[in-house]
Amino acid sequence: MPGRTVGFVPLCVGCLGLLLMLATSSDPGTGYTWIDWAFGPFLIATGIGLFFSQRWAWALAVVLALAGVVFGVIAVTSPGDITELGLQIGGLILYLVPGSVILAILLRPATLRWVLHRAPVSPLPDRPD
């Protein structure tokens, strides 16, 4: 797969999210559910799958990147509130930028040819003139 290093983006975001959840899990009022705890390892597994060129990881990464872009746009365009300081910047850093980067890399023509099992386009052979 072209651009296998794109797997580091969901891997890092998943590790960061999991570490932040572990750091704040003992705080009163956090109340994380099992879905919250499963999201970090899911991102980590997708990142590892991308790093090892697994096609299933490509499909999951595209879906996650689209969701990240949507959530990022929602967070950035939401009206500010005095109780939610930094919501726009957090949405930009954690959702919109990584989602956009992953989509840009995963939807390149070389990567799409790899996903669709098509041979790379080769240049025309030299003429014997």
Backbone atoms as SQL, in Angstrom:
CREATE TABLE atoms (id INTEGER PRIMARY KEY, chain TEXT, resi INTEGER, resn TEXT, atom TEXT, x REAL, y REAL, z REAL);
INSERT INTO atoms VALUES
  (1, 'A', 1, 'MET', 'N', 0.857, -1.181, 0.000),
  (2, 'A', 1, 'MET', 'CA', 0.000, 0.000, 0.000),
  (3, 'A', 1, 'MET', 'C', 0.893, 1.230, 0.000),
  (4, 'A', 2, 'PRO', 'N', 0.641, 2.146, -0.883),
  (5, 'A', 2, 'PRO', 'CA', 1.399, 3.398, -0.853),
  (6, 'A', 2, 'PRO', 'C', 1.074, 4.190, 0.408),
  (7, 'A', 3, 'GLY', 'N', 2.072, 4.778, 0.996),
  (8, 'A', 3, 'GLY', 'CA', 1.860, 5.624, 2.177),
  (9, 'A', 3, 'GLY', 'C', 1.464, 4.841, 3.408),
  (10, 'A', 4, 'ARG', 'N', 2.178, 3.746, 3.707),
  (11, 'A', 4, 'ARG', 'CA', 1.832, 2.932, 4.868),
  (12, 'A', 4, 'ARG', 'C', 1.990, 3.684, 6.172),
  (13, 'A', 5, 'THR', 'N', 2.792, 4.723, 6.174),
  (14, 'A', 5, 'THR', 'CA', 3.015, 5.460, 7.414),
  (15, 'A', 5, 'THR', 'C', 1.794, 6.244, 7.873),
  (16, 'A', 6, 'VAL', 'N', 0.749, 6.287, 7.052),
  (17, 'A', 6, 'VAL', 'CA', -0.485, 6.950, 7.472),
  (18, 'A', 6, 'VAL', 'C', -1.074, 6.243, 8.690),
  (19, 'A', 7, 'GLY', 'N', -0.681, 5.008, 8.931),
  (20, 'A', 7, 'GLY', 'CA', -1.153, 4.280, 10.098),
  (21, 'A', 7, 'GLY', 'C', -0.719, 4.889, 11.414),
  (22, 'A', 8, 'PHE', 'N', 0.331, 5.715, 11.372),
  (23, 'A', 8, 'PHE', 'CA', 0.781, 6.355, 12.607),
  (24, 'A', 8, 'PHE', 'C', -0.215, 7.396, 13.115),
  (25, 'A', 9, 'VAL', 'N', -1.013, 7.978, 12.224),
  (26, 'A', 9, 'VAL', 'CA', -1.974, 9.005, 12.661),
  (27, 'A', 9, 'VAL', 'C', -3.051, 8.390, 13.552),
  (28, 'A', 10, 'PRO', 'N', -3.807, 7.362, 13.106),
  (29, 'A', 10, 'PRO', 'CA', -4.788, 6.794, 14.039),
  (30, 'A', 10, 'PRO', 'C', -4.137, 6.100, 15.227),
  (31, 'A', 11, 'LEU', 'N', -2.944, 5.561, 15.032),
  (32, 'A', 11, 'LEU', 'CA', -2.239, 4.928, 16.146),
  (33, 'A', 11, 'LEU', 'C', -1.925, 5.947, 17.235),
  (34, 'A', 12, 'CYS', 'N', -1.418, 7.106, 16.849),
  (35, 'A', 12, 'CYS', 'CA', -1.085, 8.148, 17.831),
  (36, 'A', 12, 'CYS', 'C', -2.337, 8.755, 18.466),
  (37, 'A', 13, 'VAL', 'N', -3.364, 8.998, 17.656),
  (38, 'A', 13, 'VAL', 'CA', -4.602, 9.574, 18.199),
  (39, 'A', 13, 'VAL', 'C', -5.265, 8.588, 19.163),
  (40, 'A', 14, 'GLY', 'N', -5.264, 7.286, 18.811),
  (41, 'A', 14, 'GLY', 'CA', -5.831, 6.280, 19.708),
  (42, 'A', 14, 'GLY', 'C', -5.065, 6.162, 21.007),
  (43, 'A', 15, 'CYS', 'N', -3.730, 6.177, 20.930),
  (44, 'A', 15, 'CYS', 'CA', -2.911, 6.110, 22.148),
  (45, 'A', 15, 'CYS', 'C', -3.110, 7.349, 23.014),
  (46, 'A', 16, 'LEU', 'N', -3.156, 8.525, 22.385),
  (47, 'A', 16, 'LEU', 'CA', -3.370, 9.758, 23.135),
  (48, 'A', 16, 'LEU', 'C', -4.732, 9.754, 23.814),
  (49, 'A', 17, 'GLY', 'N', -5.764, 9.348, 23.101),
  (50, 'A', 17, 'GLY', 'CA', -7.093, 9.290, 23.689),
  (51, 'A', 17, 'GLY', 'C', -7.177, 8.312, 24.845),
  (52, 'A', 18, 'LEU', 'N', -6.532, 7.153, 24.671),
  (53, 'A', 18, 'LEU', 'CA', -6.550, 6.150, 25.733),
  (54, 'A', 18, 'LEU', 'C', -5.782, 6.633, 26.963),
  (55, 'A', 19, 'LEU', 'N', -4.644, 7.285, 26.746),
  (56, 'A', 19, 'LEU', 'CA', -3.883, 7.824, 27.878),
  (57, 'A', 19, 'LEU', 'C', -4.653, 8.923, 28.607),
  (58, 'A', 20, 'LEU', 'N', -5.321, 9.787, 27.856),
  (59, 'A', 20, 'LEU', 'CA', -6.117, 10.845, 28.490),
  (60, 'A', 20, 'LEU', 'C', -7.289, 10.262, 29.276),
  (61, 'A', 21, 'MET', 'N', -7.899, 9.206, 28.752),
  (62, 'A', 21, 'MET', 'CA', -8.995, 8.572, 29.485),
  (63, 'A', 21, 'MET', 'C', -8.488, 7.915, 30.765),
  (64, 'A', 22, 'LEU', 'N', -7.326, 7.278, 30.679),
  (65, 'A', 22, 'LEU', 'CA', -6.754, 6.671, 31.879),
  (66, 'A', 22, 'LEU', 'C', -6.396, 7.723, 32.926),
  (67, 'A', 23, 'ALA', 'N', -5.916, 8.866, 32.462),
  (68, 'A', 23, 'ALA', 'CA', -5.530, 9.928, 33.389),
  (69, 'A', 23, 'ALA', 'C', -6.734, 10.564, 34.073),
  (70, 'A', 24, 'THR', 'N', -7.873, 10.606, 33.394),
  (71, 'A', 24, 'THR', 'CA', -9.047, 11.273, 33.960),
  (72, 'A', 24, 'THR', 'C', -10.114, 10.299, 34.447),
  (73, 'A', 25, 'SER', 'N', -9.856, 9.003, 34.412),
  (74, 'A', 25, 'SER', 'CA', -10.901, 8.043, 34.784),
  (75, 'A', 25, 'SER', 'C', -11.262, 8.100, 36.263),
  (76, 'A', 26, 'SER', 'N', -10.334, 8.520, 37.105),
  (77, 'A', 26, 'SER', 'CA', -10.646, 8.581, 38.537),
  (78, 'A', 26, 'SER', 'C', -11.291, 9.901, 38.943),
  (79, 'A', 27, 'ASP', 'N', -11.381, 10.854, 38.026),
  (80, 'A', 27, 'ASP', 'CA', -12.035, 12.126, 38.342),
  (81, 'A', 27, 'ASP', 'C', -13.534, 11.915, 38.517),
  (82, 'A', 28, 'PRO', 'N', -14.133, 12.611, 39.465),
  (83, 'A', 28, 'PRO', 'CA', -15.581, 12.460, 39.658),
  (84, 'A', 28, 'PRO', 'C', -16.349, 13.063, 38.480),
  (85, 'A', 29, 'GLY', 'N', -17.363, 12.356, 38.071),
  (86, 'A', 29, 'GLY', 'CA', -18.225, 12.865, 37.011),
  (87, 'A', 29, 'GLY', 'C', -17.803, 12.493, 35.603),
  (88, 'A', 30, 'THR', 'N', -16.734, 11.717, 35.423),
  (89, 'A', 30, 'THR', 'CA', -16.346, 11.367, 34.058),
  (90, 'A', 30, 'THR', 'C', -17.268, 10.304, 33.494),
  (91, 'A', 31, 'GLY', 'N', -17.483, 9.213, 34.175),
  (92, 'A', 31, 'GLY', 'CA', -18.453, 8.202, 33.779),
  (93, 'A', 31, 'GLY', 'C', -18.263, 7.654, 32.378),
  (94, 'A', 32, 'TYR', 'N', -17.085, 7.141, 32.058),
  (95, 'A', 32, 'TYR', 'CA', -16.844, 6.581, 30.733),
  (96, 'A', 32, 'TYR', 'C', -17.600, 5.269, 30.567),
  (97, 'A', 33, 'THR', 'N', -18.146, 5.059, 29.371),
  (98, 'A', 33, 'THR', 'CA', -18.840, 3.815, 29.058),
  (99, 'A', 33, 'THR', 'C', -17.870, 2.865, 28.352),
  (100, 'A', 34, 'TRP', 'N', -18.329, 1.656, 28.065),
  (101, 'A', 34, 'TRP', 'CA', -17.461, 0.686, 27.399),
  (102, 'A', 34, 'TRP', 'C', -17.149, 1.126, 25.974),
  (103, 'A', 35, 'ILE', 'N', -18.043, 1.891, 25.344),
  (104, 'A', 35, 'ILE', 'CA', -17.776, 2.404, 23.988),
  (105, 'A', 35, 'ILE', 'C', -16.626, 3.399, 24.031),
  (106, 'A', 36, 'ASP', 'N', -16.595, 4.234, 25.066),
  (107, 'A', 36, 'ASP', 'CA', -15.483, 5.174, 25.224),
  (108, 'A', 36, 'ASP', 'C', -14.159, 4.435, 25.366),
  (109, 'A', 37, 'TRP', 'N', -14.167, 3.358, 26.142),
  (110, 'A', 37, 'TRP', 'CA', -12.938, 2.594, 26.351),
  (111, 'A', 37, 'TRP', 'C', -12.553, 1.796, 25.111),
  (112, 'A', 38, 'ALA', 'N', -13.506, 1.410, 24.283),
  (113, 'A', 38, 'ALA', 'CA', -13.211, 0.608, 23.096),
  (114, 'A', 38, 'ALA', 'C', -12.713, 1.452, 21.926),
  (115, 'A', 39, 'PHE', 'N', -12.997, 2.742, 21.919),
  (116, 'A', 39, 'PHE', 'CA', -12.649, 3.572, 20.768),
  (117, 'A', 39, 'PHE', 'C', -11.137, 3.722, 20.591),
  (118, 'A', 40, 'GLY', 'N', -10.388, 3.895, 21.672),
  (119, 'A', 40, 'GLY', 'CA', -8.931, 4.022, 21.579),
  (120, 'A', 40, 'GLY', 'C', -8.274, 2.768, 21.013),
  (121, 'A', 41, 'PRO', 'N', -8.564, 1.577, 21.562),
  (122, 'A', 41, 'PRO', 'CA', -7.992, 0.363, 20.979),
  (123, 'A', 41, 'PRO', 'C', -8.445, 0.117, 19.539),
  (124, 'A', 42, 'PHE', 'N', -9.661, 0.531, 19.185),
  (125, 'A', 42, 'PHE', 'CA', -10.130, 0.401, 17.806),
  (126, 'A', 42, 'PHE', 'C', -9.287, 1.261, 16.868),
  (127, 'A', 43, 'LEU', 'N', -8.989, 2.489, 17.279),
  (128, 'A', 43, 'LEU', 'CA', -8.110, 3.341, 16.478),
  (129, 'A', 43, 'LEU', 'C', -6.696, 2.767, 16.395),
  (130, 'A', 44, 'ILE', 'N', -6.214, 2.230, 17.483),
  (131, 'A', 44, 'ILE', 'CA', -4.876, 1.631, 17.497),
  (132, 'A', 44, 'ILE', 'C', -4.822, 0.438, 16.537),
  (133, 'A', 45, 'ALA', 'N', -5.842, -0.421, 16.571),
  (134, 'A', 45, 'ALA', 'CA', -5.878, -1.580, 15.672),
  (135, 'A', 45, 'ALA', 'C', -5.959, -1.144, 14.210),
  (136, 'A', 46, 'THR', 'N', -6.730, -0.097, 13.924),
  (137, 'A', 46, 'THR', 'CA', -6.809, 0.407, 12.558),
  (138, 'A', 46, 'THR', 'C', -5.463, 0.962, 12.115),
  (139, 'A', 47, 'GLY', 'N', -4.779, 1.672, 12.980),
  (140, 'A', 47, 'GLY', 'CA', -3.455, 2.199, 12.643),
  (141, 'A', 47, 'GLY', 'C', -2.449, 1.101, 12.373),
  (142, 'A', 48, 'ILE', 'N', -2.469, 0.054, 13.184),
  (143, 'A', 48, 'ILE', 'CA', -1.562, -1.072, 12.966),
  (144, 'A', 48, 'ILE', 'C', -1.916, -1.787, 11.658),
  (145, 'A', 49, 'GLY', 'N', -3.207, -1.940, 11.380),
  (146, 'A', 49, 'GLY', 'CA', -3.626, -2.553, 10.117),
  (147, 'A', 49, 'GLY', 'C', -3.180, -1.747, 8.909),
  (148, 'A', 50, 'LEU', 'N', -3.253, -0.427, 8.986),
  (149, 'A', 50, 'LEU', 'CA', -2.769, 0.414, 7.893),
  (150, 'A', 50, 'LEU', 'C', -1.257, 0.292, 7.740),
  (151, 'A', 51, 'PHE', 'N', -0.565, 0.243, 8.846),
  (152, 'A', 51, 'PHE', 'CA', 0.892, 0.143, 8.796),
  (153, 'A', 51, 'PHE', 'C', 1.335, -1.166, 8.144),
  (154, 'A', 52, 'PHE', 'N', 0.566, -2.230, 8.345),
  (155, 'A', 52, 'PHE', 'CA', 0.892, -3.517, 7.742),
  (156, 'A', 52, 'PHE', 'C', 0.116, -3.790, 6.455),
  (157, 'A', 53, 'SER', 'N', -0.431, -2.755, 5.840),
  (158, 'A', 53, 'SER', 'CA', -1.072, -2.810, 4.512),
  (159, 'A', 53, 'SER', 'C', -2.241, -3.789, 4.444),
  (160, 'A', 54, 'GLN', 'N', -3.127, -3.724, 5.387),
  (161, 'A', 54, 'GLN', 'CA', -4.320, -4.555, 5.374),
  (162, 'A', 54, 'GLN', 'C', -5.470, -3.788, 4.730),
  (163, 'A', 55, 'ARG', 'N', -6.153, -4.421, 3.784),
  (164, 'A', 55, 'ARG', 'CA', -7.232, -3.734, 3.049),
  (165, 'A', 55, 'ARG', 'C', -8.421, -3.418, 3.960),
  (166, 'A', 56, 'TRP', 'N', -8.719, -4.281, 4.939),
  (167, 'A', 56, 'TRP', 'CA', -9.823, -4.004, 5.845),
  (168, 'A', 56, 'TRP', 'C', -9.569, -2.721, 6.627),
  (169, 'A', 57, 'ALA', 'N', -8.314, -2.445, 6.916),
  (170, 'A', 57, 'ALA', 'CA', -7.973, -1.238, 7.670),
  (171, 'A', 57, 'ALA', 'C', -8.191, 0.004, 6.823),
  (172, 'A', 58, 'TRP', 'N', -8.002, -0.110, 5.499),
  (173, 'A', 58, 'TRP', 'CA', -8.237, 1.030, 4.612),
  (174, 'A', 58, 'TRP', 'C', -9.699, 1.449, 4.695),
  (175, 'A', 59, 'ALA', 'N', -10.622, 0.491, 4.611),
  (176, 'A', 59, 'ALA', 'CA', -12.051, 0.816, 4.659),
  (177, 'A', 59, 'ALA', 'C', -12.428, 1.436, 6.010),
  (178, 'A', 60, 'LEU', 'N', -11.925, 0.865, 7.091),
  (179, 'A', 60, 'LEU', 'CA', -12.212, 1.430, 8.418),
  (180, 'A', 60, 'LEU', 'C', -11.622, 2.825, 8.572),
  (181, 'A', 61, 'ALA', 'N', -10.422, 3.023, 8.035),
  (182, 'A', 61, 'ALA', 'CA', -9.777, 4.329, 8.157),
  (183, 'A', 61, 'ALA', 'C', -10.525, 5.394, 7.367),
  (184, 'A', 62, 'VAL', 'N', -11.065, 5.043, 6.216),
  (185, 'A', 62, 'VAL', 'CA', -11.843, 6.022, 5.443),
  (186, 'A', 62, 'VAL', 'C', -13.105, 6.407, 6.206),
  (187, 'A', 63, 'VAL', 'N', -13.786, 5.420, 6.783),
  (188, 'A', 63, 'VAL', 'CA', -15.001, 5.709, 7.563),
  (189, 'A', 63, 'VAL', 'C', -14.658, 6.561, 8.791),
  (190, 'A', 64, 'LEU', 'N', -13.585, 6.208, 9.499),
  (191, 'A', 64, 'LEU', 'CA', -13.184, 6.982, 10.675),
  (192, 'A', 64, 'LEU', 'C', -12.743, 8.392, 10.300),
  (193, 'A', 65, 'ALA', 'N', -12.047, 8.532, 9.175),
  (194, 'A', 65, 'ALA', 'CA', -11.607, 9.858, 8.747),
  (195, 'A', 65, 'ALA', 'C', -12.792, 10.732, 8.363),
  (196, 'A', 66, 'LEU', 'N', -13.777, 10.155, 7.670),
  (197, 'A', 66, 'LEU', 'CA', -14.987, 10.923, 7.340),
  (198, 'A', 66, 'LEU', 'C', -15.718, 11.353, 8.610),
  (199, 'A', 67, 'ALA', 'N', -15.818, 10.450, 9.579),
  (200, 'A', 67, 'ALA', 'CA', -16.454, 10.808, 10.847),
  (201, 'A', 67, 'ALA', 'C', -15.661, 11.894, 11.561),
  (202, 'A', 68, 'GLY', 'N', -14.338, 11.815, 11.510),
  (203, 'A', 68, 'GLY', 'CA', -13.508, 12.843, 12.127),
  (204, 'A', 68, 'GLY', 'C', -13.692, 14.201, 11.491),
  (205, 'A', 69, 'VAL', 'N', -13.803, 14.222, 10.159),
  (206, 'A', 69, 'VAL', 'CA', -14.025, 15.490, 9.475),
  (207, 'A', 69, 'VAL', 'C', -15.394, 16.064, 9.849),
  (208, 'A', 70, 'VAL', 'N', -16.416, 15.211, 9.887),
  (209, 'A', 70, 'VAL', 'CA', -17.763, 15.685, 10.246),
  (210, 'A', 70, 'VAL', 'C', -17.786, 16.211, 11.684),
  (211, 'A', 71, 'PHE', 'N', -17.233, 15.439, 12.628),
  (212, 'A', 71, 'PHE', 'CA', -17.213, 15.893, 14.020),
  (213, 'A', 71, 'PHE', 'C', -16.353, 17.134, 14.190),
  (214, 'A', 72, 'GLY', 'N', -15.269, 17.227, 13.439),
  (215, 'A', 72, 'GLY', 'CA', -14.419, 18.415, 13.502),
  (216, 'A', 72, 'GLY', 'C', -15.123, 19.653, 13.010),
  (217, 'A', 73, 'VAL', 'N', -15.863, 19.522, 11.916),
  (218, 'A', 73, 'VAL', 'CA', -16.613, 20.668, 11.395),
  (219, 'A', 73, 'VAL', 'C', -17.694, 21.088, 12.385),
  (220, 'A', 74, 'ILE', 'N', -18.354, 20.107, 12.991),
  (221, 'A', 74, 'ILE', 'CA', -19.384, 20.428, 13.988),
  (222, 'A', 74, 'ILE', 'C', -18.755, 21.150, 15.180),
  (223, 'A', 75, 'ALA', 'N', -17.606, 20.663, 15.646),
  (224, 'A', 75, 'ALA', 'CA', -16.960, 21.281, 16.813),
  (225, 'A', 75, 'ALA', 'C', -16.432, 22.672, 16.498),
  (226, 'A', 76, 'VAL', 'N', -15.863, 22.853, 15.310),
  (227, 'A', 76, 'VAL', 'CA', -15.282, 24.153, 14.957),
  (228, 'A', 76, 'VAL', 'C', -16.364, 25.198, 14.721),
  (229, 'A', 77, 'THR', 'N', -17.488, 24.793, 14.136),
  (230, 'A', 77, 'THR', 'CA', -18.539, 25.759, 13.815),
  (231, 'A', 77, 'THR', 'C', -19.551, 25.948, 14.936),
  (232, 'A', 78, 'SER', 'N', -19.421, 25.212, 16.045),
  (233, 'A', 78, 'SER', 'CA', -20.383, 25.378, 17.131),
  (234, 'A', 78, 'SER', 'C', -20.143, 26.712, 17.836),
  (235, 'A', 79, 'PRO', 'N', -21.200, 27.331, 18.302),
  (236, 'A', 79, 'PRO', 'CA', -21.013, 28.604, 19.005),
  (237, 'A', 79, 'PRO', 'C', -20.306, 28.378, 20.334),
  (238, 'A', 80, 'GLY', 'N', -19.431, 29.268, 20.668),
  (239, 'A', 80, 'GLY', 'CA', -18.667, 29.151, 21.908),
  (240, 'A', 80, 'GLY', 'C', -19.527, 29.364, 23.132),
  (241, 'A', 81, 'ASP', 'N', -19.097, 28.794, 24.213),
  (242, 'A', 81, 'ASP', 'CA', -19.797, 28.934, 25.481),
  (243, 'A', 81, 'ASP', 'C', -18.730, 29.131, 26.555),
  (244, 'A', 82, 'ILE', 'N', -19.063, 29.830, 27.585),
  (245, 'A', 82, 'ILE', 'CA', -18.105, 30.104, 28.644),
  (246, 'A', 82, 'ILE', 'C', -17.685, 28.815, 29.363),
  (247, 'A', 83, 'THR', 'N', -18.558, 27.782, 29.342),
  (248, 'A', 83, 'THR', 'CA', -18.221, 26.529, 30.016),
  (249, 'A', 83, 'THR', 'C', -17.443, 25.579, 29.111),
  (250, 'A', 84, 'GLU', 'N', -17.354, 25.867, 27.828),
  (251, 'A', 84, 'GLU', 'CA', -16.660, 24.984, 26.888),
  (252, 'A', 84, 'GLU', 'C', -15.503, 25.715, 26.221),
  (253, 'A', 85, 'LEU', 'N', -14.608, 26.246, 27.006),
  (254, 'A', 85, 'LEU', 'CA', -13.476, 26.961, 26.443),
  (255, 'A', 85, 'LEU', 'C', -12.557, 25.994, 25.710),
  (256, 'A', 86, 'GLY', 'N', -12.141, 26.359, 24.522),
  (257, 'A', 86, 'GLY', 'CA', -11.218, 25.535, 23.747),
  (258, 'A', 86, 'GLY', 'C', -11.872, 24.426, 22.961),
  (259, 'A', 87, 'LEU', 'N', -13.201, 24.394, 22.905),
  (260, 'A', 87, 'LEU', 'CA', -13.885, 23.340, 22.171),
  (261, 'A', 87, 'LEU', 'C', -13.548, 23.398, 20.684),
  (262, 'A', 88, 'GLN', 'N', -13.498, 24.601, 20.135),
  (263, 'A', 88, 'GLN', 'CA', -13.207, 24.744, 18.705),
  (264, 'A', 88, 'GLN', 'C', -11.785, 24.304, 18.394),
  (265, 'A', 89, 'ILE', 'N', -10.837, 24.688, 19.206),
  (266, 'A', 89, 'ILE', 'CA', -9.441, 24.315, 18.963),
  (267, 'A', 89, 'ILE', 'C', -9.255, 22.807, 19.170),
  (268, 'A', 90, 'GLY', 'N', -9.896, 22.253, 20.166),
  (269, 'A', 90, 'GLY', 'CA', -9.821, 20.806, 20.394),
  (270, 'A', 90, 'GLY', 'C', -10.416, 20.016, 19.240),
  (271, 'A', 91, 'GLY', 'N', -11.539, 20.476, 18.727),
  (272, 'A', 91, 'GLY', 'CA', -12.148, 19.820, 17.567),
  (273, 'A', 91, 'GLY', 'C', -11.278, 19.908, 16.334),
  (274, 'A', 92, 'LEU', 'N', -10.598, 21.033, 16.193),
  (275, 'A', 92, 'LEU', 'CA', -9.691, 21.209, 15.064),
  (276, 'A', 92, 'LEU', 'C', -8.489, 20.280, 15.179),
  (277, 'A', 93, 'ILE', 'N', -7.893, 20.200, 16.361),
  (278, 'A', 93, 'ILE', 'CA', -6.673, 19.405, 16.550),
  (279, 'A', 93, 'ILE', 'C', -6.968, 17.907, 16.600),
  (280, 'A', 94, 'LEU', 'N', -8.033, 17.498, 17.276),
  (281, 'A', 94, 'LEU', 'CA', -8.281, 16.073, 17.466),
  (282, 'A', 94, 'LEU', 'C', -9.122, 15.427, 16.378),
  (283, 'A', 95, 'TYR', 'N', -9.944, 16.205, 15.659),
  (284, 'A', 95, 'TYR', 'CA', -10.833, 15.595, 14.684),
  (285, 'A', 95, 'TYR', 'C', -10.575, 16.061, 13.253),
  (286, 'A', 96, 'LEU', 'N', -10.643, 17.362, 13.024),
  (287, 'A', 96, 'LEU', 'CA', -10.633, 17.872, 11.660),
  (288, 'A', 96, 'LEU', 'C', -9.292, 17.684, 10.960),
  (289, 'A', 97, 'VAL', 'N', -8.195, 18.034, 11.595),
  (290, 'A', 97, 'VAL', 'CA', -6.877, 17.928, 10.947),
  (291, 'A', 97, 'VAL', 'C', -6.482, 16.471, 10.706),
  (292, 'A', 98, 'PRO', 'N', -6.545, 15.569, 11.714),
  (293, 'A', 98, 'PRO', 'CA', -6.185, 14.175, 11.417),
  (294, 'A', 98, 'PRO', 'C', -7.112, 13.528, 10.391),
  (295, 'A', 99, 'GLY', 'N', -8.415, 13.816, 10.462),
  (296, 'A', 99, 'GLY', 'CA', -9.345, 13.250, 9.486),
  (297, 'A', 99, 'GLY', 'C', -9.049, 13.710, 8.074),
  (298, 'A', 100, 'SER', 'N', -8.740, 14.986, 7.923),
  (299, 'A', 100, 'SER', 'CA', -8.419, 15.516, 6.595),
  (300, 'A', 100, 'SER', 'C', -7.121, 14.934, 6.057),
  (301, 'A', 101, 'VAL', 'N', -6.113, 14.804, 6.902),
  (302, 'A', 101, 'VAL', 'CA', -4.830, 14.241, 6.474),
  (303, 'A', 101, 'VAL', 'C', -5.000, 12.787, 6.046),
  (304, 'A', 102, 'ILE', 'N', -5.728, 12.017, 6.830),
  (305, 'A', 102, 'ILE', 'CA', -5.927, 10.607, 6.499),
  (306, 'A', 102, 'ILE', 'C', -6.717, 10.469, 5.202),
  (307, 'A', 103, 'LEU', 'N', -7.767, 11.255, 5.026),
  (308, 'A', 103, 'LEU', 'CA', -8.534, 11.189, 3.783),
  (309, 'A', 103, 'LEU', 'C', -7.688, 11.568, 2.577),
  (310, 'A', 104, 'ALA', 'N', -6.878, 12.592, 2.709),
  (311, 'A', 104, 'ALA', 'CA', -6.031, 13.019, 1.595),
  (312, 'A', 104, 'ALA', 'C', -5.055, 11.920, 1.194),
  (313, 'A', 105, 'ILE', 'N', -4.532, 11.199, 2.147),
  (314, 'A', 105, 'ILE', 'CA', -3.575, 10.138, 1.838),
  (315, 'A', 105, 'ILE', 'C', -4.282, 8.884, 1.322),
  (316, 'A', 106, 'LEU', 'N', -5.396, 8.515, 1.931),
  (317, 'A', 106, 'LEU', 'CA', -6.067, 7.277, 1.546),
  (318, 'A', 106, 'LEU', 'C', -6.830, 7.366, 0.233),
  (319, 'A', 107, 'LEU', 'N', -7.139, 8.555, -0.216),
  (320, 'A', 107, 'LEU', 'CA', -7.900, 8.694, -1.465),
  (321, 'A', 107, 'LEU', 'C', -7.028, 9.136, -2.640),
  (322, 'A', 108, 'ARG', 'N', -5.714, 8.988, -2.514),
  (323, 'A', 108, 'ARG', 'CA', -4.825, 9.270, -3.636),
  (324, 'A', 108, 'ARG', 'C', -5.004, 8.200, -4.702),
  (325, 'A', 109, 'PRO', 'N', -4.719, 8.522, -5.973),
  (326, 'A', 109, 'PRO', 'CA', -4.901, 7.533, -7.038),
  (327, 'A', 109, 'PRO', 'C', -4.080, 6.257, -6.844),
  (328, 'A', 110, 'ALA', 'N', -2.838, 6.361, -6.382),
  (329, 'A', 110, 'ALA', 'CA', -2.011, 5.165, -6.191),
  (330, 'A', 110, 'ALA', 'C', -2.608, 4.250, -5.118),
  (331, 'A', 111, 'THR', 'N', -3.146, 4.835, -4.054),
  (332, 'A', 111, 'THR', 'CA', -3.745, 4.034, -2.993),
  (333, 'A', 111, 'THR', 'C', -5.050, 3.400, -3.453),
  (334, 'A', 112, 'LEU', 'N', -5.842, 4.128, -4.226),
  (335, 'A', 112, 'LEU', 'CA', -7.092, 3.565, -4.744),
  (336, 'A', 112, 'LEU', 'C', -6.811, 2.411, -5.706),
  (337, 'A', 113, 'ARG', 'N', -5.764, 2.507, -6.520),
  (338, 'A', 113, 'ARG', 'CA', -5.399, 1.389, -7.399),
  (339, 'A', 113, 'ARG', 'C', -5.014, 0.168, -6.569),
  (340, 'A', 114, 'TRP', 'N', -4.305, 0.384, -5.466),
  (341, 'A', 114, 'TRP', 'CA', -3.926, -0.728, -4.605),
  (342, 'A', 114, 'TRP', 'C', -5.158, -1.377, -3.987),
  (343, 'A', 115, 'VAL', 'N', -6.106, -0.565, -3.529),
  (344, 'A', 115, 'VAL', 'CA', -7.314, -1.098, -2.890),
  (345, 'A', 115, 'VAL', 'C', -8.155, -1.873, -3.889),
  (346, 'A', 116, 'LEU', 'N', -8.230, -1.389, -5.107),
  (347, 'A', 116, 'LEU', 'CA', -9.056, -2.033, -6.136),
  (348, 'A', 116, 'LEU', 'C', -8.329, -3.157, -6.861),
  (349, 'A', 117, 'HIS', 'N', -7.144, -3.519, -6.432),
  (350, 'A', 117, 'HIS', 'CA', -6.339, -4.594, -7.027),
  (351, 'A', 117, 'HIS', 'C', -6.027, -4.338, -8.495),
  (352, 'A', 118, 'ARG', 'N', -5.760, -3.123, -8.838),
  (353, 'A', 118, 'ARG', 'CA', -5.413, -2.798, -10.220),
  (354, 'A', 118, 'ARG', 'C', -3.916, -2.572, -10.324),
  (355, 'A', 119, 'ALA', 'N', -3.391, -2.905, -11.486),
  (356, 'A', 119, 'ALA', 'CA', -1.956, -2.722, -11.716),
  (357, 'A', 119, 'ALA', 'C', -1.637, -1.241, -11.830),
  (358, 'A', 120, 'PRO', 'N', -0.468, -0.826, -11.379),
  (359, 'A', 120, 'PRO', 'CA', -0.097, 0.582, -11.519),
  (360, 'A', 120, 'PRO', 'C', 0.057, 0.969, -12.983),
  (361, 'A', 121, 'VAL', 'N', -0.248, 2.191, -13.256),
  (362, 'A', 121, 'VAL', 'CA', -0.140, 2.694, -14.616),
  (363, 'A', 121, 'VAL', 'C', 1.338, 2.918, -14.918),
  (364, 'A', 122, 'SER', 'N', 1.824, 2.261, -15.956),
  (365, 'A', 122, 'SER', 'CA', 3.224, 2.401, -16.300),
  (366, 'A', 122, 'SER', 'C', 3.363, 3.368, -17.494),
  (367, 'A', 123, 'PRO', 'N', 4.493, 4.037, -17.592),
  (368, 'A', 123, 'PRO', 'CA', 4.673, 4.948, -18.711),
  (369, 'A', 123, 'PRO', 'C', 4.823, 4.172, -20.026),
  (370, 'A', 124, 'LEU', 'N', 4.614, 4.867, -21.122),
  (371, 'A', 124, 'LEU', 'CA', 4.763, 4.228, -22.443),
  (372, 'A', 124, 'LEU', 'C', 6.218, 3.806, -22.655),
  (373, 'A', 125, 'PRO', 'N', 6.420, 2.657, -23.318),
  (374, 'A', 125, 'PRO', 'CA', 7.789, 2.227, -23.549),
  (375, 'A', 125, 'PRO', 'C', 8.504, 3.144, -24.552),
  (376, 'A', 126, 'ASP', 'N', 9.822, 3.142, -24.470),
  (377, 'A', 126, 'ASP', 'CA', 10.613, 3.965, -25.385),
  (378, 'A', 126, 'ASP', 'C', 10.502, 3.436, -26.805),
  (379, 'A', 127, 'ARG', 'N', 10.476, 4.358, -27.740),
  (380, 'A', 127, 'ARG', 'CA', 10.420, 3.974, -29.157),
  (381, 'A', 127, 'ARG', 'C', 11.842, 3.667, -29.631),
  (382, 'A', 128, 'PRO', 'N', 11.972, 2.694, -30.519),
  (383, 'A', 128, 'PRO', 'CA', 13.317, 2.305, -30.977),
  (384, 'A', 128, 'PRO', 'C', 13.870, 3.213, -32.073),
  (385, 'A', 129, 'ASP', 'N', 13.548, 4.455, -32.121),
  (386, 'A', 129, 'ASP', 'CA', 14.032, 5.363, -33.172),
  (387, 'A', 129, 'ASP', 'C', 15.517, 5.558, -33.075);
